[in-house]
Amino acid sequence: MQVTQGNLERDGFATREIFPEVPPKVEYELTYLGLSLLEPAEHLVAWIGGHGSSITKARERFDLSQQARVREINRAER
């Protein structure tokens, strides 16, 4: 999680303020750039919600194909 937060800060999407307290206190805030991603992210979430069953089916097909591939490799190695 620390790497992701650092990248968000580095890319200008968020700011971080560290307070010299015990226990340590850190506050994060989205920048204008970060806030500008909220609407596109909401659209992406809605799209995923509308296509969830298609995504699940695609994953199942992929997983089955990978399992079949592993079986073929195992047979070939015998």
Secondary structure, 3 states (H helix, E strand, C coil): CHHHHHHHHHCCCEEEEEECCCCCEEEEEECHHHHCCHHHHHHHHHHHHHCHHHHHHHHHHHHHHHHHHHHHHHHHHC
